[in-house]
Amino acid sequence: MMCAATAGARGRRVLLADHADEPGKKILISGGGRCNFTNLHTAADRYLSSNPHFAKSALGRYTPQDFLTLVERHGIAWHEKTLGQLFCDGSARQVVDMLVDECAKAGVTTMLGHAATAIEHRDGCFAVAIGGREYTAPALVLATGGPSIPKLGATGFAYDVARSFGLSIVHPRPALVPFTLGADEALFRSLSGVSAEVEVHWQKVRFREAAVVVAPEGEGALPAPSAPSAMPVPASPSSPSWAPAPPTAAAPPAPEPVSPDACRGRRVYIQIHGPAQQAQAASMRQPWRRLGAVVPPVEDVLASARAAGRAPPAGYARPTILWHDAGSQACARLMAQRLPSPVGGAWQLRALPARLVPTPGTLEVWLPRPDLASAAAGERAGQ
């Protein structure tokens, strides 16, 4: 879409064909549904390639600031996370809508749900068969991404096309994988569940990563995800999508008093289950800001799950505050002391479950999932 909009804005007649039934499906799941759309520290030396000059040329022509300017022109609120990562305050859907709007303004013709079945080059033009019809143009762009997420429709189509034109292929390999350690690494087994900021060195290359978590074999220890996501997604379609979250350890008592500045600079994400809770959640933002916290717009986790094509999170039966790191625990206690729950009842304070990767300085506030809250109230009434 970015390429099509740019070409159209330069006066080209552009046809954008996508075999998916809606645009930007990969964008919708990026950054945990908030789209990590760029990084302030992007530079050519951060890319590993057999042609290092390509990154220099590409970034010299279009910088992260250029895209950020586009985002702000469309009124999309954003925030910076760890190491220069930029995310939408709201939803990745905003970025998709922005690109769709840019294509429309540039006069791009869009065909969704239509796959290219054959591509040839003859008489100085490319000929592409789409939906039983042939289209010709002097220039053709394949923007397929990698084959990493087949359930979104990713295939090896681009590799097949490249081979048909006699182009050499660099054998694709996974770019985000865990380090697998031997069974005799007892030290690392004892660190299961621990995350830490790291710096990676390889020959003359080094880079920092926001967090790395140690996990037992088979549990998928990977670098931290792009945005906080407090609730697990079922591992397969057969997994129950509405199973209550497994209980985690309750917050241990901490010494009094709590500093009034405990929340200053902390980031608080408010999660709701449907638009009916929007007003209750919105009423919490200003009081927490007065405590010095940064409070992005409220996230409807049901809407985010639908947009990303995944199961909704399990949720909690009581209003819950999760802290991601020990430094945010005092903020959670201060919030519980100073600010009553908008749905009544005491706040439940918990540490982020150990199986999830924490983001330092972050808290998540979950309003109770309505059906779980009703069931819990019924149990209390029957006792």
C-alpha positions as CSV (number, residue, x, y, z in Angstrom):
1,M,0.0,0.0,0.0
2,M,2.8,2.4,0.8
3,C,4.4,1.7,-2.6
4,A,1.1,2.0,-4.5
5,A,0.2,5.3,-2.8
6,T,3.7,6.8,-3.5
7,A,3.5,5.7,-7.2
8,G,0.0,7.0,-7.6
9,A,1.0,10.4,-6.0
10,R,3.7,10.6,-8.7
11,G,1.1,10.4,-11.4
12,R,1.3,6.7,-12.2
13,R,-1.8,4.6,-12.9
14,V,-1.6,1.9,-10.2
15,L,-3.4,-1.4,-9.7
16,L,-3.0,-2.9,-6.2
17,A,-4.0,-6.6,-6.1
18,D,-4.1,-8.6,-2.9
19,H,-5.2,-12.2,-2.5
20,A,-6.4,-11.4,1.0
21,D,-10.0,-10.3,1.5
22,E,-9.0,-7.2,3.5
23,P,-5.9,-4.9,3.4
24,G,-3.1,-4.9,5.9
25,K,-3.7,-8.2,7.7
26,K,-0.1,-8.4,8.9
27,I,-0.2,-4.8,10.0
28,L,-3.2,-5.5,12.2
29,I,-1.4,-8.1,14.3
30,S,1.9,-6.2,14.5
31,G,3.1,-4.8,17.8
32,G,0.5,-6.8,19.8
33,G,-2.3,-5.1,17.8
34,R,-0.8,-1.6,18.3
35,C,1.6,-1.6,15.3
36,N,5.2,-0.9,16.0
37,F,5.4,1.3,12.9
38,T,9.0,2.6,13.1
39,N,12.1,3.0,15.3
40,L,13.7,6.4,16.1
41,H,17.2,4.8,16.0
42,T,16.8,3.1,12.6
43,A,20.2,3.2,10.8
44,A,21.9,1.4,8.0
45,D,24.4,-0.3,10.3
46,R,21.5,-2.1,12.1
47,Y,20.9,-4.3,9.1
48,L,22.8,-7.5,8.2
49,S,22.9,-7.9,4.4
50,S,25.2,-9.1,1.7
51,N,24.6,-5.7,0.2
52,P,25.0,-3.2,3.0
53,H,24.6,-0.2,0.6
54,F,21.0,-1.1,-0.1
55,A,20.0,-0.1,3.5
56,K,22.0,3.2,3.2
57,S,20.2,4.1,-0.1
58,A,16.7,3.1,1.2
59,L,17.0,5.0,4.5
60,G,18.6,8.0,2.8
61,R,15.6,8.4,0.6
62,Y,12.9,7.7,3.3
63,T,13.6,8.1,7.0
64,P,11.7,7.1,10.1
65,Q,10.9,10.8,10.6
66,D,9.2,10.9,7.2
67,F,6.8,8.1,8.2
68,L,6.3,9.7,11.6
69,T,5.3,12.9,9.8
70,L,2.7,10.9,7.8
71,V,1.3,9.3,10.9
72,E,0.9,12.7,12.7
73,R,-0.7,14.2,9.6
74,H,-3.4,11.6,10.0
75,G,-3.9,12.5,13.7
76,I,-2.7,9.1,15.0
77,A,-1.5,9.3,18.6
78,W,1.7,7.4,19.3
79,H,4.1,6.7,22.1
80,E,7.7,5.6,22.4
81,K,8.6,2.4,24.2
82,T,12.0,0.8,24.9
83,L,14.9,1.6,22.6
84,G,13.1,4.0,20.3
85,Q,10.2,1.7,19.3
86,L,7.1,3.7,18.3
87,F,3.6,2.3,18.7
88,C,0.1,3.6,18.2
89,D,-1.7,4.6,21.3
90,G,-4.9,3.1,19.9
91,S,-4.9,0.3,17.4
92,A,-2.9,-0.9,14.4
93,R,-6.2,-0.4,12.4
94,Q,-5.4,3.3,12.4
95,V,-2.2,2.6,10.3
96,V,-4.1,0.4,7.9
97,D,-6.8,3.1,7.5
98,M,-4.1,5.7,6.9
99,L,-2.6,3.7,4.1
100,V,-5.9,2.9,2.5
101,D,-6.7,6.6,2.6
102,E,-3.4,7.5,1.0
103,C,-4.1,5.0,-1.8
104,A,-7.5,6.5,-2.4
105,K,-6.2,10.0,-2.5
106,A,-3.5,8.9,-5.1
107,G,-6.2,7.3,-7.3
108,V,-5.0,3.7,-6.8
109,T,-7.3,0.9,-8.0
110,T,-7.5,-1.8,-5.4
111,M,-8.5,-5.5,-6.0
112,L,-9.0,-7.5,-2.8
113,G,-9.5,-11.3,-2.8
114,H,-7.8,-11.7,-6.1
115,A,-4.5,-13.6,-6.5
116,A,-2.0,-13.3,-9.3
117,T,-1.8,-16.7,-11.0
118,A,0.9,-16.1,-13.6
119,I,3.5,-13.4,-14.3
120,E,5.4,-13.0,-17.6
121,H,7.6,-10.4,-19.2
122,R,7.2,-9.7,-22.9
123,D,7.5,-6.8,-25.4
124,G,9.0,-4.6,-22.7
125,C,6.0,-5.1,-20.3
126,F,5.0,-7.3,-17.4
127,A,1.8,-9.4,-18.0
128,V,0.0,-10.5,-14.9
129,A,-3.0,-12.8,-14.8
130,I,-5.4,-11.8,-12.0
131,G,-8.9,-13.2,-11.6
132,G,-9.0,-14.6,-15.2
133,R,-7.9,-11.3,-16.8
134,E,-4.5,-10.2,-18.0
135,Y,-3.1,-6.8,-16.9
136,T,0.1,-5.3,-18.4
137,A,2.4,-2.6,-17.1
138,P,6.0,-1.4,-17.7
139,A,6.8,-1.9,-14.0
140,L,5.8,-4.5,-11.4
141,V,6.3,-4.6,-7.7
142,L,6.0,-7.7,-5.5
143,A,5.4,-6.8,-1.9
144,T,4.8,-10.2,-0.3
145,G,6.8,-10.2,2.9
146,G,8.1,-13.5,4.1
147,P,6.2,-16.8,4.5
148,S,6.3,-16.7,8.3
149,I,2.6,-16.6,9.0
150,P,0.8,-19.1,6.7
151,K,-2.6,-18.6,8.5
152,L,-2.6,-15.0,7.2
153,G,-2.1,-16.3,3.7
154,A,1.7,-16.1,3.5
155,T,3.2,-18.4,0.8
156,G,6.4,-18.9,-1.1
157,F,4.8,-17.2,-4.2
158,A,7.4,-14.5,-4.5
159,Y,10.3,-17.0,-4.4
160,D,8.6,-19.0,-7.2
161,V,8.2,-15.8,-9.3
162,A,11.9,-14.9,-8.7
163,R,13.0,-18.4,-9.8
164,S,10.9,-18.2,-12.9
165,F,12.8,-15.1,-14.0
166,G,16.2,-16.7,-13.3
167,L,17.0,-14.7,-10.2
168,S,19.2,-16.2,-7.5
169,I,17.5,-16.9,-4.2
170,V,19.1,-16.5,-0.7
171,H,17.7,-19.5,1.2
172,P,15.2,-18.1,3.7
173,R,15.8,-18.7,7.4
174,P,13.9,-17.8,10.5
175,A,14.9,-14.3,11.8
176,L,13.5,-14.6,15.3
177,V,14.5,-17.8,17.0
178,P,15.5,-18.9,20.5
179,F,19.0,-20.1,21.5
180,T,18.7,-23.7,22.5
181,L,21.0,-24.8,25.3
182,G,22.2,-28.2,26.3
183,A,20.6,-30.3,29.0
184,D,23.7,-29.8,31.2
185,E,23.2,-26.1,31.5
186,A,21.8,-26.2,35.0
187,L,22.4,-22.5,35.6
188,F,20.0,-21.5,32.9
189,R,17.4,-23.9,34.0
190,S,17.3,-22.1,37.3
191,L,16.8,-18.8,35.5
192,S,13.6,-20.0,33.9
193,G,11.1,-17.1,33.6
194,V,13.7,-14.4,34.2
195,S,14.0,-11.6,31.6
196,A,16.7,-8.9,31.3
197,E,17.9,-6.3,28.9
198,V,20.8,-7.6,26.9
199,E,23.5,-6.6,24.4
200,V,24.3,-9.1,21.6
201,H,27.7,-9.3,20.0
202,W,28.6,-11.2,16.8
203,Q,31.9,-10.5,15.2
204,K,31.9,-6.7,14.6
205,V,28.2,-6.4,15.1
206,R,26.4,-5.6,18.4
207,F,23.0,-4.5,19.3
208,R,20.8,-4.0,22.4
209,E,17.5,-5.9,22.8
210,A,14.7,-4.7,25.1
211,A,14.4,-8.0,26.9
212,V,15.2,-11.7,26.6
213,V,13.3,-14.3,28.6
214,V,14.7,-17.7,29.6
215,A,12.2,-20.6,29.3
216,P,12.2,-24.3,29.4
217,E,12.5,-26.2,26.1
218,G,9.3,-26.1,24.1
219,E,7.9,-22.9,25.7
220,G,9.3,-20.6,23.1
221,A,11.8,-18.3,24.7
222,L,12.0,-15.3,22.4
223,P,12.9,-11.6,22.6
224,A,10.2,-9.4,24.1
225,P,7.1,-8.7,22.0
226,S,6.5,-5.2,20.7
227,A,3.7,-4.3,23.0
228,P,2.5,-5.4,26.4
229,S,0.0,-8.3,26.3
230,A,-1.0,-9.5,29.7
231,M,-3.2,-12.4,28.7
232,P,-2.3,-15.6,26.9
233,V,-3.6,-16.5,23.4
234,P,-4.7,-20.1,23.0
235,A,-2.0,-22.3,21.4
236,S,-4.3,-23.8,18.8
237,P,-7.8,-23.3,17.4
238,S,-9.0,-26.2,19.6
239,S,-7.9,-24.4,22.8
240,P,-10.8,-22.7,24.8
241,S,-10.9,-19.1,23.9
242,W,-12.8,-18.1,27.1
243,A,-11.0,-20.2,29.8
244,P,-10.3,-18.1,32.9
245,A,-6.7,-17.0,33.3
246,P,-4.7,-19.3,35.5
247,P,-4.3,-17.9,39.0
248,T,-1.0,-16.2,39.7
249,A,0.6,-15.3,43.0
250,A,-1.1,-12.5,44.9
251,A,0.9,-9.4,45.6
252,P,3.0,-9.8,48.7
253,P,2.6,-7.1,51.3
254,A,5.0,-4.3,51.0
255,P,6.3,-1.9,53.6
256,E,4.4,1.4,54.2
257,P,4.2,4.2,53.3
258,V,4.0,4.4,49.5
259,S,5.7,7.4,47.9
260,P,3.3,9.8,46.2
261,D,5.7,9.8,43.3
262,A,5.6,6.0,42.8
263,C,3.7,6.3,39.5
264,R,5.6,9.2,38.0
265,G,6.7,8.2,34.5
266,R,5.1,4.8,34.7
267,R,2.9,3.7,31.7
268,V,-0.5,2.4,32.5
269,Y,-2.5,0.5,29.9
270,I,-6.3,0.2,30.5
271,Q,-7.9,-2.9,29.1
272,I,-11.7,-3.4,28.7
273,H,-14.0,-6.1,27.4
274,G,-16.4,-4.3,25.0
275,P,-17.7,-0.7,24.5
276,A,-20.0,-1.0,27.5
277,Q,-17.0,-0.5,29.8
278,Q,-15.6,2.5,27.9
279,A,-17.0,5.2,30.1
280,Q,-15.9,3.5,33.3
281,A,-12.4,3.1,32.0
282,A,-12.2,6.7,30.6
283,S,-13.0,8.0,34.1
284,M,-9.8,6.5,35.4
285,R,-7.4,8.2,33.0
286,Q,-7.3,11.7,34.4
287,P,-6.9,10.7,38.1
288,W,-4.0,8.4,37.2
289,R,-2.4,11.2,35.1
290,R,-2.5,13.4,38.2
291,L,-0.3,10.7,39.9
292,G,2.3,11.3,37.2
293,A,1.5,8.2,35.1
294,V,1.4,8.1,31.3
295,V,-2.0,6.7,30.3
296,P,-2.5,5.8,26.6
297,P,-6.1,5.6,25.2
298,V,-8.2,2.7,26.5
299,E,-7.9,-0.6,24.6
300,D,-11.0,-2.8,23.9
301,V,-9.3,-6.2,23.9
302,L,-12.3,-7.8,22.2
303,A,-12.0,-5.4,19.2
304,S,-8.2,-5.8,19.1
305,A,-8.6,-9.6,19.0
306,R,-11.1,-9.5,16.2
307,A,-8.9,-7.1,14.2
308,A,-5.9,-9.4,14.7
309,G,-7.9,-12.6,13.9
310,R,-7.1,-14.2,17.2
311,A,-8.9,-15.4,20.3
312,P,-9.7,-12.8,22.9
313,P,-7.8,-12.8,26.2
314,A,-9.2,-14.7,29.2
315,G,-9.6,-11.8,31.6
316,Y,-10.3,-11.5,35.3
317,A,-13.4,-11.7,37.4
318,R,-12.3,-8.7,39.6
319,P,-10.8,-5.3,38.7
320,T,-7.1,-6.1,38.5
321,I,-3.8,-4.2,38.3
322,L,-0.8,-6.1,37.0
323,W,2.7,-4.7,37.5
324,H,5.4,-5.7,35.0
325,D,8.5,-5.2,37.2
326,A,9.4,-4.7,40.9
327,G,9.8,-1.0,40.4
328,S,6.1,-0.7,39.3
329,Q,4.7,-2.6,42.3
330,A,4.6,0.5,44.5
331,C,2.7,2.3,41.8
332,A,0.1,-0.5,41.8
333,R,-0.3,-0.1,45.5
334,L,-0.6,3.7,45.3
335,M,-3.2,3.4,42.6
336,A,-5.2,0.9,44.7
337,Q,-5.0,3.2,47.8
338,R,-5.8,6.5,46.1
339,L,-8.2,5.5,43.3
340,P,-11.3,3.4,43.8
341,S,-12.3,0.8,41.2
342,P,-15.0,2.3,38.8
343,V,-16.9,-1.0,39.0
344,G,-16.9,-1.3,42.8
345,G,-15.0,-3.8,45.0
346,A,-11.3,-3.8,45.9
347,W,-8.6,-3.9,43.4
348,Q,-6.8,-7.2,42.9
349,L,-3.0,-6.6,42.7
350,R,-0.8,-9.1,40.9
351,A,2.6,-9.5,39.3
352,L,2.6,-10.1,35.6
353,P,2.5,-13.9,35.1
354,A,6.0,-15.3,34.8
355,R,5.3,-16.9,31.4
356,L,4.9,-13.4,29.9
357,V,7.7,-11.0,29.0
358,P,7.5,-7.8,31.1
359,T,8.1,-4.3,29.9
360,P,9.9,-2.2,32.6
361,G,7.9,0.7,34.0
362,T,4.6,-0.7,32.8
363,L,1.3,-1.6,34.5
364,E,-1.9,-3.0,33.1
365,V,-5.3,-2.3,34.5
366,W,-8.0,-4.8,33.6
367,L,-11.7,-4.2,34.2
368,P,-13.5,-7.4,35.0
369,R,-14.8,-9.5,32.2
370,P,-18.6,-9.2,32.6
371,D,-19.5,-12.9,32.5
372,L,-16.8,-13.9,34.9
373,A,-17.8,-11.0,37.2
374,S,-21.4,-12.1,37.1
375,A,-20.5,-15.8,37.9
376,A,-18.3,-14.7,40.8
377,A,-21.1,-12.5,42.2
378,G,-23.5,-15.4,41.9
379,E,-21.2,-17.7,43.8
380,R,-20.8,-15.1,46.6
381,A,-24.6,-14.7,46.8
382,G,-25.1,-18.5,47.1
383,Q,-22.7,-18.8,49.9
